[in-house]
Amino acid sequence: MTIVINTHPDRCVVKGIVIKHILFPVGVIVLALSSVMSLAEQAYDLDEIIVSGGLTPVEATTYGRAYSVLTSEQLEKRGIKTVREALRALPGVAVNSTGNSSTQVRIRGGEANHVLVLIDGVEVAAGRDEYIFSGLQTSDIERIEVLRGPQSVYYGSNASSGVISIITKRASKPGIEYGGGLEFGSDGTVGANAYVRVRSKHGGLAFSVAQRNDAGFDISGTPGGGKDRLDRTTFSLNGDYDANDDLRIGFTLRRSDEEFEFDAQSFGAGDTVLTTVFDFDRVTEREETSASVFAELDTFGGRLTHRLSYEHSLFDSVTFNTGVAGILTDGSQQALKYRGTYGLDGAAVADADQILSFAADWDRDENTQEAISNSRETVSFALEYRGNFDNGLSVQAGLRRDINEVFRDATTYNLALSYQLPGQPVRLHASGGNAIVNPSFFELFTNRFGFVGNPNLTPESNRGYDLGVEVEFASGRGMVDVTYFNETFTDEIVSSFGTGPGGSNTLANSTGESPREGVEVTASFEASDTLLLGLNYTYTDAREPNGTVEIRRPRHEVGLSATLDAFNARGTVTANVRHVSGLFDNEFFGAFRTDVKMPAFTTVDLAATYQLNNNVELYGRIENLFDKDYQEVLGFATRGATAYVGLRASF
């Protein structure tokens, strides 16, 4: 049994209520596991390497932090075609979409700009506050890693509540591989992708292209409203070369061009109906580019390793309103990074039980709004120690110092522990630390919307910890992991009216605290040789400093999945169920910014695959099978029941 203790003194009066709300659903889940053995989550494989776990990759069985992994195989079996749909399947993650145009992702009750997004190790927000997930496809993705909790020691600013690391496919098999796919949707959507990968004795090269013309739907939900489409094309190229036994060099290059339509939100509605968005098509054109080059060198027989990389990402966006140019935003980020790792116990780093890593980073962000260009630089240094001991204890500890050009410097730390009970299928894990979120360009330099920027702002900060237990059962055929988390966000940057120069409106650091706590549960069980069943559950209680509930963070979110090997082992059938309740949003009519509790909803998706031959696979899926009418953001409609069918080929 897990005992949850509320550590917020100002909430001791409601401690019993909080514990009841947390433990009751967890108790139901554990009881269901023990009685019917029917819950599983295919997306978690604890016998692998977490590529993004620290300054260097970490073995999952020794990793003390909470994480989730989705592989390309799991994405295909579950019929998941976009990253935002993949993230909806994970614990601790809240996804809110306003149609195809914008998707915000929050982890553990944090803000969307508290989540750092990497693609092949490159930060892709490119001088912006948060990454926009609309249209990001999964066709060329090898795996998605989600790290929950403060991660600034390893990734700097914005890795406050977590990190989403997307790793694309590379040339891994000797020889030539090529293939692609074609998909059609009942709503008129068409998608296509192709790839070629080549690997020789000394290196590899991989190229892919994916295009999706999403016919969309009317996100205003008004009768007779027009569809809001999205078109996205992505090119990806990566390669590596072994110059000799000790030196490896490589590069990545990714480019996306996107155009989407969206409707306008009404802030002057006169009643409390949910329809606060009207059908008024606007168009945004967006370009994303990210690239990196790197070199990895082994010295002293692999006992001391080095990695030097240069990373660059660009973002260009323009919004048109009835053919007239509207908001223009350009952003870029450059980073030069060094990682050195030393085997303390005399072994090569790859085999060492005790390692020490050092990082030195230079980072430059630029952002242009209304032809005004701003930039900022940061120099950072970090240390990480990792140790694995014979008694089953593993330790990961880190310290980082950020030296900022335009605001206060910051120090962050992190400690994580993993302990495998001797002779028992039980692993305990815990972590704690702090993280920062640097002020945005808007907050520092804006002169728009009646606000004047404040160059004296300091980074927002988050401190927290989590405690978890992972238990295997049924002779290793099942697993359940329960993690309690507790985080406190401080120095939040908020609007300050009339306190700026000449009595203008400006931005300021708040003195209050925003507490967040909850429970994340994942479970897995192989019910038979052909049936894999699954569950994830998240309870989140996120509050503003005045005690009100933070919007767009569901109190309860449950995901169930079942995958059956079918068609004489030539295919699979997968069902996914998602339930969301306790979701709040703001309405801006009547009283200003009134919190509204959104109706709970449950959606069901079905997917199936069938191997026609050794090279070609037929697949299909139905999203929102029962045509559920629901909303994730107040006023914005969601897509109804939609069927897709496609072919995948590989040679």
KEGUDREN-998639 format. One record per residue (C-alpha): residue in one letter; x, y, z. Coordinates in steps of 0.2 Angstrom, whole numbers, plus 5000, padded with zeros to 4 digits. Layout:
KEGUDREN-998639
aXYZ/...
***
This chain:
KEGUDREN-998639
m500050005000/t500650174996/i500350315009/v500150495002/i500550635014/n500050815009/t501550925013/h500751095010/p500451175027/d499151295021/r498051155015/c498151045030/v496251075033/v495850985017/k497250855019/g496050705022/i494950755006/v496550764995/i497150595001/k495450524998/h495350584981/i497150524977/l497050354985/f495250304981/p495550284962/v497250204965/g496450084976/v495150034963/i496550014950/v497649904961/l496149794966/a495649774948/l497449724944/s497449594958/s495649524954/v495549514935/m497349534930/s496749624915/l497649794914/a499249824905/e500149964896/q501149924880/a502050084880/y503250044894/d504849944892/l505949944907/d507349844899/e508049974888/i509150134888/i508350304891/v509250404878/s508750574886/g508950534904/g510550634908/l512050704901/t512350534893/p511050384890/v510450294906/e509950114908/a508150114912/t508249984926/t509350104936/y508450264932/g507650354947/r506550474938/a504850444931/y504750424912/s503750344898/v504250274881/l503350244865/t504150154851/s503750154833/e503049974834/q501850024847/l501350184838/e500950074822/k499949944832/r498950074840/g498650174824/i499350334831/k499850454817/t500250614826/v501350654841/r499950744850/e498850584849/a500350484856/l500550604871/r498750574875/a499150394879/l500450434893/p500250464911/g500550644919/v500350724902/a498850834898/v498450874880/n497251014874/s496951054856/t496051194847/g495751094831/n497151064820/s497951234823/s498651224840/t499051094853/q499651134871/v500550994881/r500751014900/i501650894912/r501150874930/g500051024930/g501351144923/e501151264910/a501451224891/n503051324891/h503751224905/v503951074894/l505551064883/v505350984866/l506850904858/i506950814841/d508550714839/g509250814853/v508950984846/e507751114855/v506451144842/a505451294850/a506751404841/g506651564852/r504851534856/d504051504873/e503251334868/y503251214854/i501651194843/f501251014840/s499951034826/g500250914812/l501850834819/q501750654812/t502450494818/s502950404802/d504850434804/i504850424823/e505850284831/r505350324849/i504650464860/e505350484878/v504450584891/l505350634906/r504250694920/g504850814934/p506150954935/q507550924921/s508451094920/v510151014926/y510250924910/y509251034898/g509251214905/s507751334904/n505951274901/a506351094906/s505351134922/s503951004923/g504750884910/v505550844893/i504850774877/s506250694867/i505750634850/i507050524841/t506850494822/k507350334813/r509050304807/a509950184796/s510250034808/k510349884797/p511749844784/g511249874766/i509849974759/e508049984766/y506650084758/g504850094759/g503350204762/g501550224765/l499850294759/e498350334769/f496550394765/g495250464778/s493350464777/d493450654779/g494550674763/t496150674772/v497650604762/g499350554769/a500950484761/n502750454766/a504250374759/y506050334766/v507750264761/r509050214772/v510850144768/r512150074780/s513850024776/k515349954787/h515850134792/g514250234792/g512450264788/l511250384779/a509350404781/f508150514771/s506250524774/v504850634767/a503050644774/q501550744768/r499850754776/n498350844769/d497150844783/a495450894777/g495050944795/f493350994803/d492451144808/i493251194825/s491951324828/g490551194829/t489351304821/p487951234809/g488651244791/g490351304796/g491851274785/k493151144788/d494851204795/r496151104785/l497951074789/d499351034776/r501050984782/t502650924773/t504150864782/f505850814776/s507150724787/l508950684784/n510250614796/g511850524795/d513450454804/y515150404799/d516550314809/a518150404804/n519150274814/d518850154829/d518750304841/l517950444831/r516150454825/i515450604817/g513650644811/f512250764807/t510350784807/l509250904796/r507450924797/r506251044788/s504351064790/d503151174780/e501451194786/e499851284782/f498251284792/e496551364794/f495751414811/d494251504817/a494151654828/q493651654847/s492351774853/f492651864870/g491051964869/a489751824870/g488251874880/d487851704888/t488651554895/v488351434881/l489951334876/t489951404858/t491151544860/v492051514843/f491351574827/d491651514809/f492951644802/d494351564793/r496051634796/v497651554788/t499351534796/e500951484786/r502351414797/e504051344793/e505151244805/t507051204802/s508151114814/a509951044811/s511450984821/v513250914818/f514150814831/a515750724834/e516050594847/l517850534852/d518450394864/t520050424873/f521050314885/g520250154879/g518550224880/r518750274898/l518550464894/t517350504880/h516950674872/r515450744862/l515450914854/s513950974844/y513251124836/e511351144835/h510251274826/s508351284825/l507251414815/f505451454816/d504551574804/s502651604805/v501451724797/t499551734800/f498351804787/n496651884791/t495551884775/g497151904764/v497952044774/a499651994783/g499351994802/i500551934815/l502351894809/t503451794821/d505251734817/g506351644830/s507951554830/q509151464843/q510951414841/a511851304854/l513651244855/k513751094867/y515150994875/r514950834885/g516450744893/t516150574903/y517450484913/g517450304920/l517850334938/d518050144942/g519450114928/a518250034916/a517650104899/v516250224900/a515050104892/d515449974905/a515850074920/d514750074936/q515350244942/i515450384929/l515650574930/s515050694916/f515450874913/a514450994902/a514851164895/d513551244884/w513351414874/d511551464869/r510851604859/d509051644856/e508351774844/n506551824842/t505751954830/q504052034833/e503452174823/a505152204815/i505952224832/s507352094834/n507952044852/s509251914857/r509951844873/e511351724877/t511751594891/v513351504896/s513051354906/f514151224916/a513451064923/l514150904932/e513250734934/y513750584944/r513050414941/g513450264952/n512750084952/f513149984967/d513149794971/n511649804983/g510449864970/l510650044973/s510850174959/v511150354961/q511050504948/a511550674954/g511750834945/l512151024947/r512051164934/r512451344934/d511651464920/i512551624917/n511251734909/e511551894898/v509951984902/f509251924918/r509751844934/d510951694934/a510251524941/t510851364949/t509851204948/y510151034955/n509350854954/l509550694964/a508750524958/l508850354967/s508350184961/y508350034972/q508049854967/l507549754982/p508749594983/g507849444977/q506149534975/p505249594959/v505149764967/r506049924963/l505950084972/h506250254964/a506350434969/s506950604963/g506950784968/g507650944962/n507251114955/a507151194938/i506951364929/v505951444915/n506751604908/p505751754905/s505051754887/f505451884874/f503751954875/e503851974894/l505552054893/f505452174878/t503552184872/n502752354868/r501152274862/f499352244868/g499552384880/f500952314889/v502752364891/g504152234894/n505052214910/p506952184908/n507152164927/l506151994927/t506951844935/p506751664929/e505251574936/s505651424946/n504951254950/r505551134964/g504850964967/y505050774971/d504250614967/l504150444976/g503750284967/v503650094967/e503749974953/v503149794955/e503149644943/f501949504946/a501249344937/s503049284934/g503549434925/r502049444914/g501349594923/m502049764930/v501249904940/d502050074944/v501350194956/t502250374958/y501750514969/f502350684964/n502350854973/e502951014965/t502851204969/f503051334956/t503651504962/d504151674954/e502751664941/i502751804929/v501051884929/s500252044922/s500452194933/f499252344929/g499852524930/t501552484938/g502652504922/p503452664916/g502252804916/g500952704924/s500852574909/n500452394911/t501952274913/l502452104919/a503152064936/n503751914946/s502351854958/t502751824976/g501451674978/e501651494976/s500751374964/p500651194972/r500451044962/e500250864967/g499650694960/v499850514957/e500350424941/v499950244938/t500450124924/a500149944923/s500549804911/f499949624910/e500049484896/a498349404899/s498849274886/d500149234872/t499049344861/l498249474872/l499049624880/l497949734890/g498449904898/l498150054909/n498750224913/y497950344926/t498450514932/y497750614946/t498250794946/d497850934958/a498651094952/r498151264960/e498551444957/p499251554972/n497551604977/g496951424978/t495851414962/v496051264951/e497251284936/i496351274920/r496651134906/r497351014918/p496150864921/r495950804939/h495750624932/e496350554916/v496250364912/g496850274897/l496450084894/s497149984879/a497049804873/t498049734859/l497549564852/d498649464840/a497449404826/f497149344809/n498249184812/a499649294819/r499749394803/g498949554811/t498349644827/v496749724833/t496949864846/a495649964856/n496050124865/v494950204878/r495250384885/h494250454900/v494450634906/s493550724920/g493850874932/l494350984918/f494151174920/d494351314908/n494051504907/e492551594900/f492751774896/f490951834895/g489851884909/a491051904924/f492851924918/r493751754918/t492551644926/d493151464929/v491951334920/k492051154924/m491951054907/p490850904905/a491850734907/f492050634891/t492550464886/t493250414868/v493550254860/d494750214845/l495050054836/a496550004825/a496949844815/t498449784805/y498649644793/q500249584785/l499849544766/n501549474763/n503349494770/n503449674763/v501649754763/e500449784778/l498649844777/y498049944792/g496550044797/r495850134812/i494250224818/e494550384829/n493150434840/l492150274836/f490550324845/d490550504838/k490750584855/d490450764855/y491650844868/q492850984871/e494651004878/v494651194876/l493051294880/g492151334864/f493251224852/a492351074844/t493250914841/r493350794827/g491850664825/a492050484821/t493250464806/a493950314798/y495650284790/v496350154779/g498150134772/l499550024766/r501350024773/a502749944763/s504649904768/f505949824757/
***
